[in-house]
Amino acid sequence: MKVNFTTIENYPAPLRLGIFIFCLLLLWLPLAIPLYLLLKDDPNLTTIVTMGVLYLEFVGLLFIWNKTVYNISNWWQVYGLVFTRKNGIELLNGLSIGLLFTFSLFGLEAILGWVNFVQPSASLIRIVFEGLLSALAIGLAEELFFRGWLLEELKRDYSLKIVVFSNAIIFATLHFLKPLEEIIRTFPQFPALVLLGFTLVLAKWGQGNRLGICIGLHGGLVWGYYILNVGKLFNYTGKVSPIITGIDNNPIAGVMGLIFLGILSFLMSKKFQNTGKI
């Protein structure tokens, strides 16, 4: 069946999203399957290469999608990916806030006796820089998808209140795809992911729809945990249940992580409050 791309703009949002994802998979799978078979002996390399190809094709498809469906050439500006000094400063601010919140969470748990910090290894500096690169890559990739493309598609059809909650729930759901028994066991992570998605939308709208703050916040949270976890800088003492500190040592899968994300969400919502849109 031939698709008339000029009419897709008038389709309801779920159908537009489905068409876009279908096109993306159609481009990706013919490359991903051979790459998987070729690199299957190295799972980490397989993930990096196949996800890298997926992301490059996602960006390439954005050019085609926005030009053919909406007749928009500068889609990155519509999504808030503007290359300005202000957006760069907001990115750095977000990175600092995310890093501070992560370290503050573990610092408080150390004061309460739930965590012990250990002597850093000689490779800590390398881990810090590796973590920064990984965090920025993850932040850019996920925020361009969720708070860029997905958010703008939802805004075309729905009120801002529906958009913010829909975006947060989709964000959490796609990060929570796992076997049913694992979903049940690690369920405290789901509301935390919803809250994080909600927070990142408000952060973007509170900064004039620019994406820098979202990339920074997301990246900062990932970076902080990467430094602490990969650098092996802490151990849990086991004095409280993992429900409090985080199931599987995942800080956002526990009550403390949820509380800290709640504080972060409150701070971001204060920036957005004056708009009176939600």
Long-range contacts (C-beta under 8 A, 24 or more apart in sequence): 5-68, 5-69, 6-68, 6-69, 8-69, 9-69, 9-70, 12-157, 13-153, 13-154, 13-156, 13-157, 13-158, 16-69, 16-153, 17-150, 17-153, 20-61, 20-65, 20-149, 20-153, 23-61, 23-65, 24-54, 24-57, 24-58, 24-61, 27-57, 27-60, 27-61, 28-53, 28-54, 28-57, 31-57, 55-141, 58-145, 59-144, 62-149, 78-152, 79-144, 79-147, 79-148, 79-149, 79-151, 79-152, 79-211, 80-147, 80-148, 80-204, 80-209, 80-210, 80-211, 80-212, 80-214, 81-144, 81-148, 81-211, 82-210, 82-211, 84-210, 86-210, 86-212, 87-210, 87-211, 87-212, 88-212, 89-212, 90-207, 90-210, 90-212, 90-213, 90-216, 91-212, 91-213, 91-215, 91-216, 92-216, 93-213, 93-216, 94-203, 94-212, 94-213, 94-214, 94-215, 94-216, 94-217, 94-218, 94-219, 94-220, 95-135, 95-216, 95-217, 95-219, 95-220, 95-223, 96-216, 96-220, 97-216, 97-217, 97-220, 97-264, 98-216, 98-217, 98-218, 98-219, 98-220, 98-221, 98-222, 98-223, 98-224, 99-220, 99-221, 99-223, 99-224, 100-220, 101-220, 101-221, 101-224, 101-260, 101-263, 101-264, 102-220, 102-221, 102-223, 102-224, 102-225, 102-228, 102-251, 103-224, 103-228, 104-260, 105-251, 105-256, 105-257, 105-260, 106-228, 106-234, 106-251, 108-256, 109-245, 109-256, 110-234, 113-237, 113-239, 114-236, 114-237, 114-239, 114-240, 114-244, 114-245, 115-234, 115-235, 115-236, 115-237, 115-245, 116-234, 116-235, 116-236, 116-237, 117-233, 117-234, 118-232, 118-233, 118-234, 118-235, 120-231, 120-233, 121-231, 121-232, 123-231, 124-227, 124-231, 124-233, 127-226, 127-227, 127-230, 127-231, 128-227, 128-231, 130-226, 130-230, 131-222, 131-223, 131-226, 131-227, 131-230, 132-219, 132-223, 134-222, 134-223, 134-226, 135-218, 135-219, 135-220, 135-222, 135-223, 135-226, 136-215, 136-219, 138-218, 138-219, 138-222, 139-214, 139-215, 139-216, 139-217, 139-218, 139-219, 139-222, 140-215, 140-219, 142-218, 143-200, 143-211, 143-214, 143-215, 143-218, 144-211, 146-170, 146-171, 146-197, 146-200, 147-200, 147-201, 147-204, 147-211, 147-214, 148-211, 151-201, 151-204, 160-205, 160-277, 160-278, 161-278, 163-201, 164-198, 164-201, 164-202, 164-278, 165-198, 167-197, 167-201, 168-194, 168-195, 168-196, 168-197, 168-198, 168-201, 169-194, 169-197, 170-197, 171-196, 171-197, 171-200, 172-196, 172-197, 185-247, 186-247, 186-248, 186-250, 186-253, 188-243, 188-247, 188-253, 188-254, 188-255, 188-258, 189-247, 189-250, 189-252, 189-253, 191-258, 192-252, 192-253, 192-257, 192-258, 192-261, 193-252, 195-258, 195-261, 195-262, 195-265, 196-221, 196-252, 196-261, 198-265, 199-261, 199-264, 199-265, 199-268, 199-269, 200-268, 202-265, 202-268, 202-269, 202-271, 202-272, 203-268, 203-271, 203-272, 205-272, 205-275, 205-277, 206-268, 206-269, 206-271, 206-272, 206-275, 207-271, 217-264, 225-251
